[in-house]
Each structure stands twice: as C-alpha cells, then as structure tokens.
Amino acid sequence: MGPIVSTVSVRELQRMAFDRHKILIDVREPAAFAHRHLPEAYNLPYQSIGQWKYQLDPDVEYILICEHGGAALRAARELDCLGIRAAAVVGGYSYL
C-alpha cells in the first residue's frame, strides 16, 4: 500500500479560493476538459504526468480533479512522492 493521499470533498472544493499558491489541475484528457471543466482549472492530463510533474512548484498546493477521483488520487500520490503538496477531489466531476 502506498502513502496516504490528501483528499478534499466537492463541498470543500466549492469553497476554495485559487491563486498562485493554490492551483486546481484537471487531469482528464483534453477532450473531456474542453467539454466541461471548472473555470479555475488548468488541464494537465494524467497520461502525460511524466512530462509535467517535475515542472510543478513545491511551494504551491495543487488540488487535482478528474471524472470520478481515481486518476486524481494516482496523480496526487505521484506528486506526494516528489514532495509536492497535492490533494485529490473525492468523486471528481461526477459529484459536481
């Protein structure tokens, strides 16, 4: 079993303010992102995490969202292993 990953509920997400210190990342594929996404979200697909995970700022907190929560949890675990603060939205867009 891997490390415990931080999570946030959809209710907590809806109360969050995003800025340069807290960033929302949508890890779904670009087509899903284009179809529906939160206005504050940046699209960094989980499939290409190997290309972007090393470019993230360790001083920023990242909130990750996907359709149901699984990819966001996997991404948060990978980022946590690099010392990057990340939390996954439980249930993802399916709960919005």
Beta strands, then each sheet from edge to edge (+ up, - down):
strand 1: 6-8
strand 2: 22-26
strand 3: 42-43
strand 4: 61-65
strand 5: 86-89
sheet 1: 1+ 5+ 4+ 2+ 3+
end
